Amino acid sequence: MFEGAAMSGGPRHLATRCAHGGASRRGPGGANAPFQQPIAQSTIFDLGTSAEAEAIFSGARKGYAYSRFGNPTVEGLGEMVADLEGGAEALITSSGCAAVLCAVTAGLEGRDGPLVTHQDIYGGSFELLEILRGIYRVPVEVVDATNADAWLAAVSRAGAVLLETPSNPLMRLIDIQETAARAHRAGAPVIVDNTVATPFNQRPFDFGADWIVHSASKYLNGHSDMIGGCLVRRERLSAAQRRIHKNLGGTVNALDAWLVLRGMRTFALRMEAHNRNGQAVAEWLARRPEVARVHYPGIASHPQAGLFRRQMKHGGALLSFELTGGEAAARRFLDRLGLILHAVSLGGMESLATRPAMSSHRGMTPDARQRAGVSESLIRLSAGVEAIEDLLADLEQALAG
């Protein structure tokens, strides 16, 4: 387990901080304050007198005016996410895509070079960057990160760097420390999408990252019942960065923020089960004759096993695999699943499977998918927390079809 930032009484392990996450004994109620974070489900707040309102709007004292500008429940979630990632401050957004947009905008502020990313980044992020490039003329350079020389050369001339490691769904790794060292020589910030790894399995700030983004809908929430995102900064947020977040409009409501806080109370427990099942499923699939290749950083055959050991604590719960029978076999496999749900997303209690070429990466051209390594027979599987015997039985009968 990771040691983390101090709570009352000194540093605590991640599991302890999760169990008490969002709890407050600091409020006006003192010892009689509610243990659970209250839901401030209000658009507006009483500004008080003109002098009090001026103090709030000027920043002279902490206060709230309008929930898009700030909300106590949302702020409580930001504090908890920043604590788990080891960052200084966090901003909560309405989706993972909104978090990426906000981080990229903040990262490129005052910079002239291109936004450098890799070709196998998550399909939603790829489509977002295509919109930024095509409509807003943001310079975007997409590089094959498996070519380390080409990747580091591009990073050296970047305005900002956006990377996802492990990548979704190919589970390729990028060396965060080496990337950050090269980017920082050029003054470029490094943004790491840590959704797949989570702060339980990977700590990007320990390797020099400047920003971390998440789809909070996934492992942080863990219950498949809300849409949200977050971005965490290693240093304190500037007024300009807060203004970017506020005015892009992608802020989240208090109830959805509370749902993430609720989910994060069990985050450490869930990740232990997710990790255990992800490893077992990957190893089982690697032995099956119907499977041509398994993509999972925690197995010995992963081509970046050395980097995995340096950078991650565990392989996680997301994996992908290619079937020997091609697209027809992939369709047949999905149609035969019984327990495992054929659905998009990941990180919930339930196991999910989908075909990225048909779903998450559908917005990419066939050529772009081919360059990213997303074949028509590729299946992405998010291992839930069910009994492993039940998961393997469902996989076996689906493959037997």
C-alpha positions in Angstrom: 0.0 0.0 0.0 1.1 3.6 -0.6 1.7 6.0 2.2 -0.2 9.2 1.7 -0.8 12.7 2.8 -1.5 13.5 6.4 -4.9 13.2 8.0 -5.6 14.1 11.6 -3.1 12.1 13.6 -0.5 11.8 10.9 0.1 9.9 7.7 -2.2 7.0 7.0 -2.3 4.1 4.5 -4.4 4.5 1.4 -7.0 2.0 2.6 -7.5 4.0 5.8 -7.8 7.3 4.0 -10.4 5.8 1.6 -12.5 4.4 4.5 -12.6 7.9 6.1 -12.7 9.8 2.8 -14.9 12.8 2.6 -15.6 12.6 6.4 -15.4 15.8 8.2 -15.0 16.7 11.8 -14.0 20.3 11.0 -17.3 21.8 10.2 -19.4 24.3 12.2 -21.0 21.3 14.0 -17.7 20.3 15.5 -17.9 16.8 17.2 -21.6 16.6 16.2 -21.0 17.2 12.5 -22.3 14.6 10.0 -19.6 12.0 9.3 -20.7 11.6 5.7 -20.1 14.6 3.4 -23.4 16.4 3.0 -24.8 16.9 -0.5 -25.0 20.7 -1.2 -27.6 20.2 -4.0 -28.0 23.9 -4.6 -27.3 26.1 -7.6 -27.0 29.3 -5.5 -25.7 30.4 -2.1 -26.6 33.3 0.2 -24.0 36.0 -0.4 -24.9 37.9 2.8 -24.2 41.6 2.9 -22.6 43.6 0.1 -19.3 43.6 2.0 -19.5 39.8 2.5 -20.3 39.2 -1.2 -17.4 41.4 -2.2 -15.1 39.3 0.0 -16.3 36.1 -1.6 -16.1 37.3 -5.2 -12.7 38.9 -4.7 -11.3 35.8 -3.0 -10.6 37.6 0.3 -12.4 34.9 2.1 -13.7 31.4 1.2 -17.3 31.2 0.1 -19.7 30.0 -2.6 -21.8 32.0 -5.1 -22.9 29.6 -7.9 -22.2 25.9 -8.1 -20.4 26.1 -11.4 -17.9 28.4 -9.6 -17.6 26.1 -6.6 -19.6 23.8 -4.4 -18.7 22.3 -1.0 -19.5 18.7 -1.9 -17.6 19.0 -5.2 -14.7 20.6 -3.4 -14.7 17.8 -0.8 -14.3 15.3 -3.6 -11.4 17.3 -5.1 -9.6 17.3 -1.8 -9.9 13.5 -1.5 -8.8 12.8 -5.1 -5.8 15.1 -4.7 -4.9 13.4 -1.5 -5.0 9.9 -3.0 -2.9 11.0 -6.0 -0.4 12.9 -3.9 -1.2 16.2 -5.7 -1.8 19.7 -4.3 -5.2 20.4 -5.6 -7.9 18.9 -8.0 -10.8 20.1 -10.1 -13.9 18.0 -10.7 -15.5 17.9 -14.1 -18.6 16.5 -15.8 -16.8 13.7 -17.6 -13.4 12.3 -18.3 -13.4 14.0 -21.7 -14.1 17.3 -19.9 -11.1 16.7 -17.6 -8.8 16.0 -20.6 -10.1 19.2 -22.3 -9.5 21.3 -19.2 -6.0 19.8 -18.6 -4.9 20.3 -22.2 -6.2 23.9 -22.2 -4.4 24.7 -19.0 -1.3 22.8 -20.1 -1.0 24.7 -23.4 -1.6 28.1 -21.8 1.3 30.4 -22.9 2.9 27.6 -24.9 3.7 27.6 -28.6 4.6 24.0 -29.3 2.2 21.2 -30.3 0.3 19.0 -28.0 2.1 15.7 -28.3 0.2 12.4 -27.7 0.4 8.8 -28.9 -1.6 7.0 -31.5 -3.1 4.3 -29.2 -4.5 6.8 -26.6 -8.1 6.1 -25.6 -10.5 6.6 -28.5 -12.6 9.3 -26.8 -9.4 11.4 -26.2 -8.3 10.8 -29.8 -11.6 12.1 -31.1 -11.5 15.1 -28.8 -8.0 16.0 -30.0 -9.2 15.7 -33.6 -11.9 18.2 -32.9 -9.4 20.6 -31.2 -7.1 20.2 -34.2 -9.8 20.4 -36.9 -12.0 23.2 -35.5 -9.8 25.2 -33.2 -6.5 24.6 -35.1 -4.7 23.4 -32.0 -1.4 21.9 -33.2 -1.5 18.2 -32.3 1.3 15.7 -33.0 0.3 12.0 -32.8 3.4 9.8 -32.4 4.0 6.0 -32.2 5.1 5.8 -28.6 6.4 2.3 -29.1 9.3 4.0 -31.0 11.0 5.5 -28.0 13.4 7.7 -30.1 10.5 9.2 -32.1 8.4 9.7 -29.0 11.1 11.4 -27.0 12.1 13.6 -30.0 8.5 14.8 -30.2 8.3 15.4 -26.5 11.4 17.5 -26.7 9.6 20.0 -29.0 6.1 19.8 -27.3 4.0 22.6 -25.9 2.4 20.0 -23.7 2.3 16.2 -23.5 -0.8 14.0 -23.0 -0.2 10.3 -22.4 -2.2 7.4 -21.1 -0.3 4.5 -19.5 -1.3 1.7 -19.6 -3.1 2.6 -22.8 -6.7 1.6 -23.4 -7.2 -1.0 -24.8 -3.7 -2.2 -25.8 -2.2 -1.9 -22.4 1.1 -0.4 -23.7 3.2 1.4 -21.2 5.0 4.8 -21.5 7.9 5.6 -19.3 6.6 8.6 -17.3 9.9 9.5 -15.7 11.8 9.6 -19.0 9.0 11.5 -20.7 8.7 14.1 -17.9 12.5 14.6 -17.8 12.6 15.3 -21.6 9.4 17.4 -21.6 10.6 19.6 -18.7 13.8 20.5 -20.5 11.5 22.1 -23.1 9.3 23.7 -20.4 6.3 21.4 -21.4 3.9 20.1 -18.8 3.1 16.3 -18.8 -0.5 15.2 -18.4 -1.0 11.5 -17.5 -4.4 9.8 -17.8 -4.3 7.5 -14.8 -7.9 6.1 -15.2 -6.8 2.6 -16.1 -4.0 2.3 -13.5 -5.7 4.2 -10.7 -3.7 5.7 -7.8 -3.8 2.2 -6.2 -1.5 0.8 -8.9 0.5 3.8 -10.2 1.6 7.2 -8.9 2.5 9.5 -11.8 3.5 12.4 -9.6 6.3 10.2 -8.2 7.7 10.1 -11.7 7.5 13.8 -12.5 4.0 14.2 -14.1 2.5 17.7 -13.7 -1.2 16.8 -14.2 -3.2 13.6 -13.7 -6.6 13.1 -15.3 -9.3 10.5 -14.6 -12.7 9.5 -15.8 -14.2 9.4 -12.3 -17.0 7.3 -13.7 -14.6 4.3 -13.6 -12.7 2.9 -10.6 -13.0 6.0 -8.4 -16.8 5.8 -8.5 -16.9 2.0 -9.0 -20.6 1.6 -9.2 -21.5 2.5 -12.9 -24.0 5.1 -11.8 -22.6 8.5 -12.7 -20.5 10.4 -15.3 -17.7 12.6 -14.1 -14.0 13.3 -14.3 -11.2 15.1 -12.5 -7.8 16.6 -13.0 -5.2 16.9 -10.3 -2.2 19.2 -10.3 1.0 18.4 -8.6 1.4 22.1 -7.6 -1.3 24.5 -6.4 -3.7 25.6 -9.0 -3.4 29.1 -10.4 -6.2 31.6 -10.7 -6.0 31.3 -14.5 -6.3 27.5 -14.3 -9.4 27.8 -12.1 -10.8 30.3 -14.5 -10.3 27.8 -17.4 -12.2 25.1 -15.5 -15.0 27.4 -14.5 -15.6 28.9 -18.0 -15.2 25.7 -20.1 -18.5 24.8 -18.3 -17.8 21.1 -17.8 -18.4 21.2 -14.0 -20.2 18.4 -12.1 -23.2 18.6 -9.9 -23.1 17.9 -6.1 -25.0 14.6 -6.2 -22.7 13.1 -8.8 -19.7 14.3 -6.8 -21.2 12.7 -3.7 -21.6 9.4 -5.6 -17.9 9.4 -6.3 -17.1 10.2 -2.7 -19.4 7.3 -1.7 -17.6 5.0 -4.1 -14.1 6.0 -3.0 -14.8 4.8 0.5 -14.5 1.2 -0.8 -11.9 2.1 -3.5 -8.9 0.2 -1.8 -11.0 -2.9 -1.1 -12.4 -3.0 -4.6 -9.0 -2.5 -6.2 -7.6 -5.5 -4.3 -10.4 -7.7 -5.8 -10.2 -6.1 -9.3 -6.4 -6.6 -9.4 -6.7 -10.2 -8.3 -9.3 -11.1 -10.9 -7.6 -9.1 -13.7 -4.3 -11.1 -13.1 -6.1 -14.5 -12.9 -8.2 -13.8 -16.1 -5.2 -12.7 -18.1 -3.1 -15.7 -17.1 -6.0 -18.1 -17.9 -6.6 -16.5 -21.3 -2.9 -16.7 -22.1 -3.2 -20.5 -21.9 -6.2 -20.8 -24.2 -5.7 -22.1 -27.8 -8.6 -19.8 -29.0 -6.6 -16.7 -27.9 -3.9 -15.4 -30.2 -2.5 -12.7 -27.8 -3.2 -11.2 -24.4 -2.5 -7.6 -23.6 -1.9 -7.1 -19.9 1.1 -5.5 -18.2 1.1 -7.9 -15.3 2.0 -11.1 -17.2 5.5 -12.2 -17.9 5.0 -12.1 -21.7 4.3 -8.4 -21.7 7.0 -6.7 -23.8 7.5 -4.0 -21.2 7.8 -6.2 -18.2 10.8 -4.2 -16.8 9.0 -0.9 -17.1 6.0 -2.4 -15.5 8.0 -3.4 -12.4 9.5 0.0 -12.1 6.4 2.1 -12.7 3.3 0.1 -11.5 2.4 -1.9 -8.4 0.0 -4.2 -10.1 -1.4 -4.9 -13.6 -4.9 -3.7 -12.8 -8.3 -5.1 -13.9 -8.4 -4.0 -17.6 -7.0 -6.3 -20.3 -7.6 -7.1 -23.9 -7.1 -10.1 -26.1 -7.3 -11.1 -29.7 -9.0 -14.3 -30.9 -7.5 -16.6 -33.4 -10.8 -16.8 -35.4 -10.8 -13.1 -36.2 -13.8 -10.7 -36.2 -16.4 -13.6 -36.6 -15.0 -15.3 -33.5 -15.0 -12.0 -31.5 -18.7 -11.4 -32.4 -19.6 -15.0 -31.5 -17.8 -14.7 -28.2 -19.6 -11.5 -27.2 -23.0 -13.0 -28.2 -22.4 -16.1 -26.0 -21.4 -14.3 -22.8 -23.8 -14.9 -19.9 -22.4 -13.5 -16.7 -20.1 -10.9 -18.2 -22.0 -8.0 -19.6 -21.5 -6.9 -23.2 -21.2 -3.2 -22.5 -18.8 -0.2 -22.7 -17.0 1.5 -19.9 -14.9 -0.2 -17.1 -14.2 0.0 -13.4 -17.5 -1.0 -12.0 -18.2 -4.0 -9.7 -19.4 -6.0 -12.7 -17.3 -7.5 -15.4 -17.7 -6.0 -18.9 -16.5 -7.0 -22.4 -16.7 -5.1 -25.6 -15.1 -4.9 -29.0 -13.2 -1.6 -29.2 -13.3 -1.4 -33.1 -17.1 -1.3 -32.8 -17.4 0.8 -29.7 -14.8 3.0 -28.0 -12.6 3.4 -31.1 -15.4 3.5 -33.7 -14.8 7.2 -34.3 -11.3 6.5 -35.6 -10.7 5.8 -39.2 -9.8 2.1 -40.1 -6.3 3.3 -40.9 -6.0 5.1 -37.5 -7.3 2.0 -35.7 -4.8 -0.2 -37.5 -1.9 2.2 -36.6 -3.1 2.1 -33.0 -3.2 -1.7 -33.0 -6.9 -2.0 -32.5 -7.8 -5.1 -34.6 -11.3 -6.3 -35.5 -10.8 -9.4 -33.3 -9.7 -7.4 -30.2 -11.8 -7.9 -27.1 -11.5 -5.5 -24.2 -12.4 -7.0 -20.8 -12.9 -5.1 -17.5 -12.6 -7.7 -14.7 -15.1 -7.0 -11.9 -15.2 -8.3 -8.4 -17.2 -11.5 -8.9 -16.0 -14.9 -7.8 -13.1 -15.8 -10.2 -14.6 -19.3 -10.7 -17.8 -17.8 -12.1 -15.8 -15.5 -14.4 -13.7 -18.3 -15.8 -16.7 -20.5 -16.3 -18.4 -17.8 -18.4 -15.3 -17.2 -20.4 -14.8 -20.9 -21.1 -18.3 -21.5 -22.4 -18.2 -18.3 -24.5 -14.9 -19.4 -26.1 -16.2 -22.9 -26.7 -18.8 -21.5 -29.0 
